[in-house]
Amino acid sequence: MKIAFFVFVIYGFMSLFSSVVAAVNENTINFDPEKIVLNSSIGYFDNYHPRLSNGISAAAISVGINGQLLSIHESAWLQATYSAAHTQFNLDENELALEDKFNQYNIGLLSRFFVGNKWYLDLQGIHLNEEYLLGSNIAKFRPATMIGDSVTRNEIAASVVYGGSKKHSDNRDISRFLKFAFSHLDQDYEDNNPYSNLFDLTRDIAEIGLNFKLSEITQFETSFQFEKVDFVDELQLDSDVYRLLLGFEWQGTGQTHLKLLVGGYKRVYQSTSDRQGFLVELDAEYTPLDYLTIVLKGSQTTTTGEIEGALDTLTKSASFAISYHYKEHIRLIVDAHMNRAQFEQIAEQQTSDDSALGIGSELLVNDRSTVSLKLQRESLEYELLDLDYVQNKVELSCRYAF
C-alpha cells in the first residue's frame, strides 16, 4: 500500500510538467561485449488483437540473435551491434486470416576517433526494420486492421566531444564534458494500410550539451536542442522544436542514485499557433540492501506523429521496479508503468491512458545462460473511440551468450 501511494505521488508530481528529452549523453562503448547471444521464448496472449471485440487468444514462439563486436586501436574504437528476431503466433481461431508472423532486425555501427588528449569524434549509423504486432504502434488508436504495420528507419549521427579520453569511458569520471551533436533520421512505413504513409517523415536534431562535475558525487547537466520534423504527406503539419534542459545527477554512498532534469520547449508551426510547455525527467535508484533494488522513473515528453492531425503529443509517464535477489542465482522482479498522452489538436484535445503491471523471475543457470518467466497485464483507455482493452501475457524465455 505504501509503494502504491509513493508511485501515485510521483505520478502526480510528473503531471505538473509537460515534456522531456534526455540531456546530452556520451555514446556507450561496451568493453566486455557479448559477440553472440541466442534468445528463444514461448508465450500466450489472451487477447491477440486488442482492436477486435471477440478476444482471440494465441500462443507464440520467438527466436532471435543479437550481439556486439568491438575493435580497439590506438586512435580509434569501432563497435558494431546487431539483432534479429522472428515471432510466430498460433491462433485459436483465425477465420479472419489475421497476420501471425512478425520479423525485426537492426544493425548499428559506431566509430570513435581520438583527435587530441581531450577531444574525440563519434560517427554512427543505424538501420532498423520492424514489423509491429496488430493493434500496436501507429495502429494503437485505430479500429481493427488485419495487417500489421512495418517500418524502416535509417539514422546517421555525428558528435564532437570534449572531456573524454582513452582512460575515461564514463563522462562522470571527468570534471567537464562538452558535446556538439547532429543526427538525421528517415522513417518510412510500408504501404500496408491506408493510413501508414501518413507517418513517413524525416527528423533532424542539433544539440549542444554540457556536463560539469560540482563535487565527487554531484554533476550539473544542461543541454539545448533544436529539432526539425518534416512529414512526407502534406496533410501532416511540419514543426520546429526548441528544447532546454538543466539539472543534476547525484551519486550517493553507493546505495542511492538520483537524476533530475527540468526545462521547457517550444514547438513552432508555419500555419498554426505555437505550442510550448515544461520538460522534466526523474530517475531514482535506491539499494537499501545488497539483494534489494528499487527504481523509480518519471517524465513528460513532447512528440508528434503518433496520430494524424495531432499538433503536439504530451506524455506523462511514471514507472517503478523492485528487484529482489534470492540467493545467488534467482532474481524476482515486480514492475509497473503508467502513461497519459494528451493529443493537442486545433479544435480539441484527446487523452489516452495506458498501464502495465508485470511479475517475473529469472534463474541464472551459469555465467552465460538465463531462464526467465514473466506474467504481464496491459490496459488502454482512449476517450475518443471505443478502443479500450485489457491484454494478459505470459512468457517463458531462455538466453545463452557466447
Secondary structure by P-SEA (a helix, b strand, c coil): caaaaaaaaaaaaaaccccccccccccccccccccbbbbbbcccccccccccccccccccccccccbbbbbbcccbbbbbbbccbbbbbbbcccccccccbbbbbbbbbbbbbbccccbbbbbbbbbbbbbbccccccccccccccbbbbbbbbbbbbbbbccccccccccccccbbbbbbbbbbbbbbcccccccccccbbbbbbbcbbbbbccccbbbbbbbbbbbbbbcccccccbbbbbbbbbccccccccbbbbbbbbbbbbbbccbbbbbbbbbbbbbbbcccccbbbbbbbbbbbbccccccccbbbbbbbbbbbbbbccccbbbbbbbbbbbbbbbcccbbbbbbbbbbbbbbbbccccccccbbbbbbbbcccccccccbbbbbbbbbccccc
